[in-house]
Amino acid sequence: GYRQADVLDGASLHELFEGADGVVHFGSLPTDNWSSGSVCYRNLMLGGYNVFQACAQAGVKRLVHASSMEVYGNLRQQPLLPITEDSPLTTSSIYGSSKVMLERLAADYCRWHGMSIAALRLGRIIYEDSWSWRLQAHTEARENCAECLWCYVDARDVADACRLWLASDVEGFQPFNVAAEDVCVDAPTAELVHEFFPDMKVASPLGEYECPFVSTALRDTLG
């Protein structure tokens, strides 16, 4: 059944997670654009700590949580394409910095408690009824989605990533980029990169419509 709890109330989470086989933590603000920096930081960091701690105390060993492509900061300032999990974490907002710190905390909990935690560095999530307000505005012109490298991901694929991690036997902390394989505009990737990122180096060839924010590690690890 459905139960509601506040991630800022650690005690309620301890009770909620008793007997759970795994936890999916998406209970955080999706941006700091709609709140103050202090509200965002408290929600992400204290809320994330409470979730990790409650899992540890309840004996929950497998956890997946929502990180963000914001950990890479301004993608125009990245030195190299494609963006992989090894790209520099040069955040440009309190939201991105909070996500980086939460990933570090997740890695610590894996060492301290033998947990296995995946951090999904999510691109722009598209829901079944969100085309008109979420993605359409970004696809009407090439420049509208350049700042996120024309990436998107269907919510059902995000759910699959969560399910596959919880069902896997991969151990420890793992960060994964999560995006569709293709760009969200009808233009070849090389053409888009040349137009909007002319000075950026490309480390390896990209497919004709391949998104420069790649999820290769996720596919290789979880299928």
C-alpha positions as a Markdown table, in Angstrom:
| # | Residue | x | y | z |
|---|---|---|---|---|
| 1 | Gly | 0.0 | 0.0 | 0.0 |
| 2 | Tyr | 0.9 | 3.7 | -0.3 |
| 3 | Arg | 2.5 | 5.4 | 2.6 |
| 4 | Gln | 3.7 | 9.0 | 2.8 |
| 5 | Ala | 6.8 | 10.1 | 4.7 |
| 6 | Asp | 9.1 | 13.1 | 4.8 |
| 7 | Val | 12.7 | 12.5 | 3.9 |
| 8 | Leu | 13.7 | 15.2 | 6.5 |
| 9 | Asp | 12.1 | 13.0 | 9.2 |
| 10 | Gly | 14.7 | 10.2 | 9.7 |
| 11 | Ala | 12.7 | 8.4 | 12.3 |
| 12 | Ser | 9.7 | 7.8 | 9.9 |
| 13 | Leu | 12.1 | 6.4 | 7.3 |
| 14 | His | 13.5 | 3.8 | 9.7 |
| 15 | Glu | 10.1 | 2.3 | 10.2 |
| 16 | Leu | 9.2 | 2.6 | 6.5 |
| 17 | Phe | 12.2 | 0.6 | 5.3 |
| 18 | Glu | 12.0 | -2.3 | 7.8 |
| 19 | Gly | 11.8 | -5.5 | 5.8 |
| 20 | Ala | 12.5 | -3.9 | 2.4 |
| 21 | Asp | 14.6 | -5.7 | -0.2 |
| 22 | Gly | 15.7 | -2.4 | -1.8 |
| 23 | Val | 15.0 | 1.3 | -1.9 |
| 24 | Val | 14.6 | 3.7 | -4.8 |
| 25 | His | 15.3 | 7.3 | -3.6 |
| 26 | Phe | 13.8 | 9.9 | -5.9 |
| 27 | Gly | 12.3 | 11.9 | -3.0 |
| 28 | Ser | 14.3 | 15.1 | -3.5 |
| 29 | Leu | 13.8 | 18.5 | -5.3 |
| 30 | Pro | 14.5 | 18.2 | -9.0 |
| 31 | Thr | 16.2 | 21.6 | -9.2 |
| 32 | Asp | 17.2 | 24.7 | -7.1 |
| 33 | Asn | 15.4 | 27.0 | -9.5 |
| 34 | Trp | 12.3 | 27.0 | -7.4 |
| 35 | Ser | 13.8 | 27.3 | -4.0 |
| 36 | Ser | 16.6 | 29.0 | -2.1 |
| 37 | Gly | 20.0 | 27.4 | -2.0 |
| 38 | Ser | 19.6 | 26.5 | 1.7 |
| 39 | Val | 16.2 | 24.8 | 1.1 |
| 40 | Cys | 17.7 | 22.8 | -1.8 |
| 41 | Tyr | 20.8 | 21.8 | 0.1 |
| 42 | Arg | 18.9 | 20.7 | 3.2 |
| 43 | Asn | 16.4 | 18.7 | 1.1 |
| 44 | Leu | 19.1 | 16.9 | -0.9 |
| 45 | Met | 21.8 | 16.4 | 1.8 |
| 46 | Leu | 19.8 | 15.9 | 5.0 |
| 47 | Gly | 17.1 | 14.0 | 3.1 |
| 48 | Gly | 19.7 | 11.8 | 1.3 |
| 49 | Tyr | 21.6 | 11.1 | 4.6 |
| 50 | Asn | 18.3 | 10.1 | 6.3 |
| 51 | Val | 17.5 | 7.7 | 3.5 |
| 52 | Phe | 21.0 | 6.1 | 3.5 |
| 53 | Gln | 21.1 | 5.9 | 7.3 |
| 54 | Ala | 17.6 | 4.4 | 7.6 |
| 55 | Cys | 18.6 | 1.8 | 5.0 |
| 56 | Ala | 21.8 | 0.9 | 6.9 |
| 57 | Gln | 19.9 | 0.6 | 10.1 |
| 58 | Ala | 17.1 | -1.5 | 8.5 |
| 59 | Gly | 19.6 | -3.8 | 6.8 |
| 60 | Val | 18.7 | -2.7 | 3.3 |
| 61 | Lys | 21.7 | -3.5 | 1.2 |
| 62 | Arg | 20.6 | -2.3 | -2.3 |
| 63 | Leu | 19.7 | 1.3 | -3.1 |
| 64 | Val | 19.4 | 3.5 | -6.1 |
| 65 | His | 19.1 | 7.2 | -6.0 |
| 66 | Ala | 18.5 | 10.1 | -8.4 |
| 67 | Ser | 21.7 | 12.1 | -9.1 |
| 68 | Ser | 21.8 | 14.5 | -12.0 |
| 69 | Met | 23.7 | 15.5 | -15.1 |
| 70 | Glu | 24.1 | 18.8 | -13.1 |
| 71 | Val | 27.2 | 17.1 | -11.5 |
| 72 | Tyr | 29.1 | 18.0 | -14.6 |
| 73 | Gly | 28.2 | 21.7 | -14.4 |
| 74 | Asn | 28.1 | 23.8 | -17.6 |
| 75 | Leu | 28.5 | 21.3 | -20.3 |
| 76 | Arg | 29.9 | 24.0 | -22.7 |
| 77 | Gln | 32.9 | 24.2 | -20.4 |
| 78 | Gln | 33.7 | 20.5 | -20.4 |
| 79 | Pro | 37.0 | 19.7 | -22.1 |
| 80 | Leu | 35.9 | 16.7 | -24.0 |
| 81 | Leu | 32.9 | 14.9 | -25.6 |
| 82 | Pro | 31.2 | 12.5 | -25.1 |
| 83 | Ile | 30.3 | 13.1 | -21.5 |
| 84 | Thr | 31.0 | 9.9 | -19.5 |
| 85 | Glu | 31.1 | 9.1 | -15.9 |
| 86 | Asp | 34.8 | 10.0 | -16.0 |
| 87 | Ser | 34.2 | 13.6 | -17.1 |
| 88 | Pro | 35.1 | 16.3 | -14.6 |
| 89 | Leu | 32.6 | 17.1 | -11.9 |
| 90 | Thr | 32.7 | 20.9 | -12.3 |
| 91 | Thr | 29.4 | 21.9 | -10.8 |
| 92 | Ser | 27.9 | 25.3 | -11.4 |
| 93 | Ser | 25.0 | 25.3 | -8.8 |
| 94 | Ile | 24.2 | 24.4 | -5.2 |
| 95 | Tyr | 22.0 | 21.7 | -6.7 |
| 96 | Gly | 24.8 | 20.1 | -8.7 |
| 97 | Ser | 27.3 | 20.4 | -5.7 |
| 98 | Ser | 24.7 | 18.8 | -3.4 |
| 99 | Lys | 24.3 | 15.8 | -5.8 |
| 100 | Val | 28.1 | 15.4 | -5.9 |
| 101 | Met | 28.4 | 15.4 | -2.1 |
| 102 | Leu | 25.5 | 12.9 | -1.9 |
| 103 | Glu | 27.3 | 10.6 | -4.3 |
| 104 | Arg | 30.4 | 10.8 | -2.1 |
| 105 | Leu | 28.2 | 10.0 | 1.0 |
| 106 | Ala | 26.7 | 7.0 | -0.9 |
| 107 | Ala | 30.2 | 5.7 | -1.6 |
| 108 | Asp | 31.1 | 6.0 | 2.1 |
| 109 | Tyr | 28.0 | 4.1 | 3.1 |
| 110 | Cys | 28.9 | 1.3 | 0.7 |
| 111 | Arg | 32.3 | 1.1 | 2.5 |
| 112 | Trp | 30.9 | 1.4 | 6.0 |
| 113 | His | 28.0 | -0.9 | 5.7 |
| 114 | Gly | 28.6 | -3.2 | 2.7 |
| 115 | Met | 25.8 | -1.6 | 0.8 |
| 116 | Ser | 25.5 | -1.4 | -3.0 |
| 117 | Ile | 24.3 | 2.0 | -4.3 |
| 118 | Ala | 23.8 | 3.3 | -7.8 |
| 119 | Ala | 23.6 | 7.0 | -8.5 |
| 120 | Leu | 21.7 | 7.8 | -11.7 |
| 121 | Arg | 23.0 | 10.9 | -13.4 |
| 122 | Leu | 19.8 | 11.7 | -15.1 |
| 123 | Gly | 19.2 | 13.6 | -18.3 |
| 124 | Arg | 15.8 | 15.3 | -18.9 |
| 125 | Ile | 13.1 | 12.8 | -18.0 |
| 126 | Ile | 10.1 | 12.7 | -20.3 |
| 127 | Tyr | 6.8 | 11.3 | -18.9 |
| 128 | Glu | 4.0 | 9.9 | -21.0 |
| 129 | Asp | 1.9 | 13.1 | -20.8 |
| 130 | Ser | 4.8 | 15.6 | -20.6 |
| 131 | Trp | 5.7 | 16.1 | -24.3 |
| 132 | Ser | 3.9 | 19.4 | -24.7 |
| 133 | Trp | 5.3 | 21.2 | -21.7 |
| 134 | Arg | 8.6 | 19.4 | -21.1 |
| 135 | Leu | 10.3 | 18.5 | -24.3 |
| 136 | Gln | 8.5 | 20.2 | -27.2 |
| 137 | Ala | 9.9 | 23.6 | -26.3 |
| 138 | His | 13.4 | 22.2 | -26.4 |
| 139 | Thr | 13.0 | 20.5 | -29.8 |
| 140 | Glu | 11.5 | 23.4 | -31.7 |
| 141 | Ala | 15.0 | 24.9 | -32.3 |
| 142 | Arg | 18.4 | 23.2 | -32.1 |
| 143 | Glu | 19.7 | 25.9 | -29.6 |
| 144 | Asn | 16.9 | 25.3 | -27.1 |
| 145 | Cys | 18.4 | 22.0 | -25.9 |
| 146 | Ala | 22.1 | 22.6 | -26.6 |
| 147 | Glu | 22.9 | 23.2 | -22.9 |
| 148 | Cys | 22.0 | 19.6 | -22.1 |
| 149 | Leu | 23.5 | 18.1 | -25.3 |
| 150 | Trp | 20.1 | 17.4 | -26.7 |
| 151 | Cys | 19.6 | 14.5 | -24.3 |
| 152 | Tyr | 16.3 | 13.1 | -23.0 |
| 153 | Val | 15.2 | 9.8 | -21.4 |
| 154 | Asp | 11.8 | 8.1 | -21.1 |
| 155 | Ala | 10.6 | 7.6 | -17.5 |
| 156 | Arg | 10.0 | 4.0 | -18.2 |
| 157 | Asp | 13.7 | 3.5 | -19.1 |
| 158 | Val | 14.6 | 5.2 | -15.8 |
| 159 | Ala | 12.3 | 2.8 | -14.0 |
| 160 | Asp | 14.0 | -0.1 | -15.8 |
| 161 | Ala | 17.4 | 1.1 | -14.7 |
| 162 | Cys | 16.3 | 1.2 | -11.1 |
| 163 | Arg | 14.8 | -2.3 | -11.3 |
| 164 | Leu | 17.8 | -3.8 | -13.0 |
| 165 | Trp | 20.2 | -2.3 | -10.4 |
| 166 | Leu | 18.1 | -3.7 | -7.5 |
| 167 | Ala | 18.0 | -7.1 | -9.1 |
| 168 | Ser | 21.7 | -7.2 | -10.0 |
| 169 | Asp | 24.6 | -8.5 | -8.0 |
| 170 | Val | 26.9 | -5.5 | -8.8 |
| 171 | Glu | 28.6 | -4.4 | -5.6 |
| 172 | Gly | 29.7 | -1.1 | -4.1 |
| 173 | Phe | 29.0 | 2.4 | -5.4 |
| 174 | Gln | 28.4 | 3.0 | -9.1 |
| 175 | Pro | 27.5 | 6.3 | -10.9 |
| 176 | Phe | 25.7 | 6.0 | -14.2 |
| 177 | Asn | 24.7 | 8.5 | -16.9 |
| 178 | Val | 21.1 | 7.9 | -18.0 |
| 179 | Ala | 19.9 | 9.1 | -21.3 |
| 180 | Ala | 18.4 | 7.8 | -24.6 |
| 181 | Glu | 20.9 | 6.8 | -27.2 |
| 182 | Asp | 19.8 | 9.4 | -29.7 |
| 183 | Val | 19.5 | 13.2 | -29.6 |
| 184 | Cys | 16.1 | 14.8 | -29.3 |
| 185 | Val | 16.3 | 16.9 | -32.5 |
| 186 | Asp | 16.3 | 15.9 | -36.1 |
| 187 | Ala | 19.9 | 16.7 | -36.9 |
| 188 | Pro | 23.1 | 14.7 | -37.1 |
| 189 | Thr | 25.2 | 14.9 | -33.9 |
| 190 | Ala | 28.4 | 16.0 | -35.7 |
| 191 | Glu | 26.5 | 18.9 | -37.2 |
| 192 | Leu | 25.1 | 19.9 | -33.8 |
| 193 | Val | 28.5 | 19.7 | -32.1 |
| 194 | His | 30.2 | 21.7 | -34.9 |
| 195 | Glu | 27.5 | 24.4 | -34.7 |
| 196 | Phe | 27.2 | 24.8 | -30.9 |
| 197 | Phe | 30.5 | 23.5 | -29.5 |
| 198 | Pro | 33.0 | 24.2 | -32.3 |
| 199 | Asp | 36.1 | 24.3 | -30.1 |
| 200 | Met | 35.3 | 21.2 | -28.1 |
| 201 | Lys | 37.4 | 18.1 | -28.7 |
| 202 | Val | 35.7 | 14.8 | -29.4 |
| 203 | Ala | 37.5 | 11.8 | -27.9 |
| 204 | Ser | 35.8 | 9.1 | -29.8 |
| 205 | Pro | 33.5 | 9.0 | -32.9 |
| 206 | Leu | 29.8 | 9.4 | -32.2 |
| 207 | Gly | 27.1 | 7.7 | -34.1 |
| 208 | Glu | 25.1 | 9.7 | -36.6 |
| 209 | Tyr | 22.4 | 10.7 | -34.1 |
| 210 | Glu | 24.1 | 9.5 | -30.9 |
| 211 | Cys | 23.6 | 11.7 | -27.9 |
| 212 | Pro | 27.0 | 13.1 | -26.6 |
| 213 | Phe | 25.8 | 12.4 | -23.0 |
| 214 | Val | 26.4 | 8.7 | -23.2 |
| 215 | Ser | 25.0 | 5.8 | -21.1 |
| 216 | Thr | 27.4 | 3.2 | -22.3 |
| 217 | Ala | 28.4 | 2.2 | -18.7 |
| 218 | Leu | 24.8 | 1.6 | -17.7 |
| 219 | Arg | 24.1 | -0.6 | -20.8 |
| 220 | Asp | 27.4 | -2.5 | -20.3 |
| 221 | Thr | 26.8 | -3.1 | -16.6 |
| 222 | Leu | 23.1 | -3.8 | -16.4 |
| 223 | Gly | 22.1 | -4.6 | -20.0 |
